[in-house]
């Protein structure tokens, strides 16, 4: 089932550079700036909901000592990647 929602206009104040980049991106994606903005807000909301759920269960699982960051491989990776 497809839902239709009422659309409203929204005026934003952004830098000219951002507007140009948004128009270029929309053209590449064969979309509109409005659709890009709408998709961005929708995805951001979904990610925030997922992060909230993840935070709610974080710390529930005890990791084995091998997963702790004090092992030899972690030290090697930290030096190699500059963490």
Protein Blocks (a to p, Z undefined) as FASTA:
>chain_A
ZZddddddddddddfklmmmmmmmmmmnopafklmmmmmmmmmmmmmmmmmmmmmmgoka
ccdfklpckbfklmmmmmmnoZZ
